[in-house]
Amino acid sequence: MSSDPVVPPQPAGRAWHTHLVRADATTGWEGPHWTSDVLAPGFAAGVHPDEAIASWNLAPGVGADIEIRARSVDTGWHPWQWLARWGAVGDRRSAPTEHAGDRSARRRPIVDTDILRSAAGDRWDAVQLRLTLHDESAAPARPLRLATVSFSAPGAPVADEPGPPTTPHAVSVAPLSQRAYPSREDLGGGGPAWCSPTSLTMVASTWGVDIPSDASAETPAGADPRVPWVARAVYDSSYDGTGNWAFNVALAGEWGLRAVVTRLLSLHDAHQLTRSGIPLVASISFRDGELPGADYATAGHLLVIRGFDARGNVLVADPASPGGAAGLRTYPRDAFDRAWSRSRRTVYLISPSGRTLPPHDGAAAW
């Protein structure tokens, strides 16, 4: 969370083509190596993704290196690119952080922490994932529980669909405050930047996960001792932060939950999921005054969508709050959607592995 954000203006009603594709985690194994089948976005002819976000859920204590490659319509497969080193808890976890100037003359895609982005003029039609276990002895157990890729591509502006929900509902989420934790020089800066682990702790608690606690010295009086533990577990040492989307869902996967990063088409999608009892961790950004009811501005923040009121406004558990009931806020629908759209409506979709998700309309975002 930033007090002086650089947030580009964004019109309301922005839409993207989006599709979450699941890989078969049971096939493609050769010893400690797993390679997915070819994962295509399933978009209409002429629509090519420009971003892809991978998620993985491994068994507890299993470390692996994860790679990704994209297939260009014009030049074929790009080389494999390192996506993440996912170590066991306590081991180093890191992901690459590149910049536009790092692209080679071959116009290869760029991995920016948790997103694979296309180079200018490069059109993809598929990706593959590859995983190499750190401990070969874990291979016979097939410890990869889930692997997905969320594809997205720009689409034409549309109105919010199909209209504001009229049935108020809210998932019961116990609010937590990242402001309860001080700034620090390690773990990405401490409380002011711990929106993601705080939100993840709220959602995992909703599902009854027994989350470990950190040492008492890590936690100020009255603060939840689980949040510093989660922050340490999702800390990306290359990015120097705790907001790596893929790392947060990977940790949830270690707890036995089914957890993916995906992008929804609209608040209507979010309404379907929360009405079925599934809270969502959403990525938003906005400038000062753009989100009425928020006492901060941010270039990137995560909070929990827990439901909607009778007018379709968004009920949240916002970790950027003083704490307690003050974290249960209502944000105006249109303003929230503009802030959420700046991440292409990215969410952590986390639920128990046996829970049935609601039917989805149109493109498969879950």
N, C-alpha and C positions, 0 to 999 in steps of 0.2 A: 504494500500500500504506500502511495506516495502523496506527499502534501503539495507537490508542485508538478502535477502530471503533464505529460505531453500526449494528449488524446485527440486524434483526428475527428473532425465533425463527421457525423453519420446520419443519413436520412432515415426516418422511420420506414418500416415495411420492407427492409432489405431481406432478400431470400437467397438461399444457396441450394443447389442440388446436394443431397447428402445421402450416404448409404453406409451402413455398418456391415462389414463382411466378416464372417467367422471362418477361421481356418480349422481344418481337421487336425486336432492335436494328437490323435492316436496313430496316424500314419506319417511317413516321411522320416522315420528315425533310422539312423545308421550309427550305432554305438552312442557316443555322447552328443551326436549332432542331429538336429531336427531341421528340416527344410519344409516350408509350407508348400501346398499346391499354389498354382498361379491364382492370385486373388484379383478379380476384375470388379470395377465399381458398379457395373450394371446400369449406367446412365443411358439416356437416349442417344441415338446416333448423333455424332458431332459434338457431344458434350464430354470434355475431358477433365479429370480432376487436376487441380493445381496444388492441393494439399492432402496429406495423408497422416493420420495419427495412429500409431500402433499401441496396443495394450496387451499385456500378458499377465497370467496368474500362474505362479509356480507354487509347488508344495513348500511348506515352511522349511527354512534352513537350506534351501537349494539355491545356489548361485549360478549365473549364466551370463554369457555375452550375447547380445541380441544385435542382429544386423538386418538391413532392409535394402532392397534394390527396386528400382522402377523400370518399367519397359516403355521406351519411347516409340511412338507410332512411326517416327521417321528413321531412327537409328538403331532400334532394338534395345536390348537390355543394357542399362547403365551398370557400372561396377557395383559390387556390394559396398555399402557404407555402414560404418559402425553407428549403432543407435544407442546402446546403453551397456554398461557393466552393472549388473544387478547382483551384488554380493549378499551373503547371508547377513542378518542383522549384526551390526558391529563391524562388518567389513566395509571397505570403500564402495560407494555407489556413485556412479558418474555417468554423464551423457555429454556428447559433443556440443559445443556452441560455436557455430560458424557465422560468417558474415557474407554479404553479397560479393565482396572483393575476393573471397576464397574460391569462387567458381572458376573452373578451368575453361580452356578454350572449347572443350567438348560440351559446354553448357550442361554440366551435370547438375542434378538436383542438389539442394542444400539441406542438411540436417541442422535445425535450429532448436536445440535442447530436446523438445518433445514433438516437433512437427517436421515432416519431410515436405519441402516446398519445391515446386518446379522452377527451373531456370526460365528466363524470358524466351518465349517462342518454342519451348519444348512441350510436346503433348504426350501424356501418358495414356496407356490403356490397361495397365495392370501393375501390381507390385508382388514381391515375395518377401517372406520373413525367413530368417535363419537364426537358429539358437544353438549355442555350444555350451554344454554343462561344464562347470568348473571341476566337478568331481564325477569321473566316469562311472564310478560305482553306483551312482544314482540313476543311470540310464535305464536299467531293466524295469524300474518302477514307473517309467513314463510320467515324470513329475510335472509336466506342463498340463495344467488343467484347462486353460482357455487361452486363445490368441485371436485377436481381432485387428482389423484395420478400418478406421473411419475415414471415408473419402469425402471430399467436398469440392465444389466448383461454383464459381459465381453464377447466380441466376437473375432473372428479371425481378424488379421490385414488385411486391404483392402486398395486399392488405392483410392484416391479421386475420387468420382463418379459424373457424368459420364464424367468429364473433365471440365476444367475451362469454366465458362460462357463467351460468346463473346459479349453479349449485355450490354454495360455500362449503369448504372443507379444509381441514388442516391435519397433517400428520403430527403426532405428539413428539416434539423434538425439545430436549432440555438444552437451553441456550448456554453457550460458553463464550468468554471474551478473550480475544488475543491481547487486549490491552492490560490484562492481569499480569503479563510477563514483561520484564524490562528489556530494553535494548541490550544487545551483547555483540561482541566482536566476532564470535563464531556462530555456526548454525544459521547462516543467512541473515544475521542481524537481530535475532530474537523476536519478541512479541510483536513489534510493529510490522513484521513481515510474515508472521505465522498464521495468516488467514487460512491457508490450505490445510495444514495439520489440525488446526482448531475445528474447521468445518468437517474434516474427515473423522475426527474424534466424536463430534456430535452425531454424525450419521451412523458410525459403527456402534455407538452406544445405543442408538435407537433400535438396532438389530440385536442387541444383547451381547455384543462381543466383550470378552474379558480382556481389556486393554492393559498392558503392563504400565507401571508407574516409574518415573525417574526418581533419582535420589532426592531427598527432601531439600537439599541445597539448591537444586535446580528450580524449585517452585516457591514463589512468594507465598506468604500466609494468605489463605483463603482462595488460592488459585487451584485449578485442577491439576494434579501431578501427572496425569496421563499425557497432556499436550506436549510437554518437553520430550517425553519418550517418543511420541509419534514424530515430532519434528526431527529428532535425531535419526529415526528410522527411514524417513523419506528424503533426508538431506542429500542433495546432489553436489558433490564436491567440485565438479567442474563449473557448473552454473553458479555455485555458491548460494544456493537457495533451497527452500523447502516447497516450492510451488511447481516442481516438475509434475505435470499432469499424469504421465504414465507411471511415475514412481508412486504416486499416491494410490492409484488403483491397484498397482502391484502389491503394495502392502496390504490393502483390503483383501486381495486374493489370498495372501498368506494366512489370513484369519479365517479362511473357508468361505468367504463371500464371493459372489460372482460380480466382478467389477470391471468396467470398461470406460474409456473415454469416448464419448460420441458427441455428435452435433445434431440438435433437434431443428425441426423446420420452423417451429413457432411456439408461442406460449400455449397454444392448444395442445401440442404434444406434451408439454410439461404438465398441463392440467390432467391429461389422461393418466400419466404416471403417478402424480401425487394423489389423485383421487383413488387410485388403486392401492394407496398406502406406502408409496415409495418416495422418500425425500430425495432431492437432487442437489448436488454441489455444483453451482453455476459460476462461470467466469464472467465478470463484468468490468467495465471501465467507464469513467465519466468525469467531466470537469466540474468545478465548483458550481453548485446551484442546479445542475442538470438532473439530479435525482432527488426530488423533494422528500424530506424526512431523513436524509443522510447527512450527518454532521462531518463529512469528510469528502475529499475528492481522491481519485485513484487512477493510476495508469494501468492497474491490474489488480483485481481483488476477487476472492472466492467467498461465497456465502451459501447458505442452505435454503433452497426453495422448499417450503413445507406445505403450501396450499394456496388457495385463492378465496377472496371474499365474494359476496354476492354480486359485486360490480365488476368482477374479473381482475381486481387489483391483486398484487402478488404478496403473499404472506411469507416472510423469511425469518430465519434465525441468522442474524448478522454478527459475525465475530468482532467486527469493528464497532463495538458498543461498550458502554461502561460496565456491562455485566448484568446477570439476572434477567428479570422480565424485560428490561430495556432492550435486550437483544432480539425480542420478538417484535418485528416491525412490519408495517404495511407500506409497500412502495407502489406508486401509480403505475398502472399497466403499461401505458405507452412509453413513459420515461424509462421504466425498467427494461423494456424490450430494446430501446435504443442502446442502453448501456450494455446489455447482454449481446446484442448484435455485433458489437465490436470484436468479440471472440468467435464470431460465426455461431453463436448460441451453443457454446461448448458446455458440457456437463460431465461430471462423474456419475455414472449410472451404477449404483451399488445396491445389491439385494441378496438375500440368502439364495444359495445355489438351487434349491428346490422350488423356489417361488415362481409362479407363472406370471409372466409379464402381460400387460393388457394388449389386446389386438392393436396394431398400428394402422394408420390410414396412409395409403400411398407408399412413398419411399420408406424403406426399412431402416429407421434410425436406431432401432434396438432389436 
